[in-house]
Amino acid sequence: MLVSKGYKVLIAHDGAEAVAVYKKHKEEIALVLTDLDLPLMTGLEEYKKLKEIDPSAKVIFISGFFDPDVNLNS
């Protein structure tokens, strides 16, 4: 859907790959869409690594489950 609207989409198959893709393309990435339940690295772990790379990174979590006790600021 995003591609059909003219957006460039980069795909990663797990959290570790997502971090690698972000490192390589961070200047091109305006927004990261991710799941909390990813293989190899959770979405929360991925988020923390992305914020280490770029504190201004914009991330939206998409998931069928979200624990309201998860603290994204720690």
N, C-alpha and C positions, 0 to 999 in steps of 0.2 A: 504494500500500500504506500509506504513512504517513497519508494523508488518511483512509483507511478505519479507521485506529486512533485517529482523533480529533486528529491533529496538523494544524496550519496549515502549508501549504507555499507558499513564495514561489519563483518560478521565474525564472531568468535564462538567457539564451541564449548568453552569452559572458562572459568574465572581467570586461570593463569594465562590463557591465550588472550583474553580480553585485556589484561594488563600489558602484555607484549604489544598488542595492536595499538593500544593507547599511547605507549611510549613512542612507537614509530610514527604515529599519525596525529599526535596531540594538537598540532597547529591547525589541522583540518577538522577536528571534532568539536562540534558545538554542544552536543548532548549525548550522554550514554544511557541507553535503556538496558536494564539488567534484571535478572531474577535473583532472589535471595537464595534459592536452592540450586547451586551450580556444582558440576563435578570439579574435583581437584582443589577448588577454593570456593568458599561460600561467597555470595554476593556482598555480604558485609565485609569480608576480608578484601575482596576486590575493591570495594568502595574506599576502604582505608588506604590501600596502595595507590589508587588513583589520586586521592587527596594528597598523598606524599609527593607524587609526581607533579601535581598541579592543584594547589589549594582552591583554585577557582573553578575546578571541574564541576560541571552540572550533571547530576545523575538522577534518573527516575527509576525506582524499583517497581517491577511488575512481578506479581507472584500470586499464586493461589492461596498462600498462607503467609501471614505476617504476625510475628510475636510482638505485641505492643510493648513488651519490656526491653526490646532491643534498642540500645542507645547508639545512635549514629554519630554522636559527638565524642565518643571515647576512643 
